Each structure stands twice: as C-alpha cells, then as structure tokens.
Amino acid sequence: MAKPKTRAERLFSAAVLRRSFELQEPQYQAGFKFVYEGVLRDLDLTDDEVATFLDGHRPEVEAAIGRKDRG
C-alpha cells in the first residue's frame, strides 16, 4: 500500500496543477475549474492554502512544470 502523502506533498501537487492550468489558454478554464475543485476535495485542501503555498514555492513549482521562474 502506498504511503500517505504529507501535507506539503499534497500542497505541492495541487500548486503544480493550478499553475499548469493558469498557463493554458482561456478556453480550458471551465475544465480546469472542474478538475481542480475535485483535486482540492480529494487532497483535503482549499484554494487559499494552495495559493499561499504557491506564493512561497513558486520557483520549485515552475521547475516542476518545466519553466524557469519568471518573477
């Protein structure tokens, strides 16, 4: 059985998903909202928690999606 993810791991995963979708074209926003809300529910997180995490870990998140931090 897989080891449960830590809170930091769950936040990082959700932040990567959120940032990935932020970089997509606007026509994908409705689909993103549906998927993202389900991920938040499954990971027992809120969007505010993910946004706060992203603010403090943007370089790591950007690196995970293959982008250099652009400030």
Secondary structure by P-SEA (a helix, b strand, c coil): ccccccaaaaaaaaaaaaaaaaaccccaaaaaaaaaaaaaaaacccaaaaaaaaaacaaaaaaaacccccc
